[in-house]
């Protein structure tokens, strides 16, 4: 089952925000390398997470 490109990208944005906003909210610096690692990880997992959400009916 295809999760759909729109849902996949929305999940990707959500994952990115969840991983970055804590640093922003607590005024903690984030290196460019740390940000790049987050982006790489989001690219790896966003389709899987979107499929899981569909299967769970969310």
CORHU-V680896 format. One line per field, one symbol per residue. ss: DSSP state (H for helix, E for strand, C for the rest). phi: phi as a letter, one per 40 degrees, with the letter a starting at -180 (. if undefined). psi: psi as a letter, one per 40 degrees, with the letter a starting at -180 (. if undefined). A space follows every 10 residues. Layout:
ss: ???
phi: ???
psi: ???
This chain:
ss: CCCCHHHHHH HHHHHHHHHH HHHHHCCCCC CHHHHHHHHH HHHHHHHHHH HHHHHHCC
phi: .ccgcccdcc cccccccccc ccccccfccb cccccccccc ccdcbccccc ccccccgc
psi: hhehdddddd dddddddddd dddddefhih iddddddddd ddddeddddd dddddef.
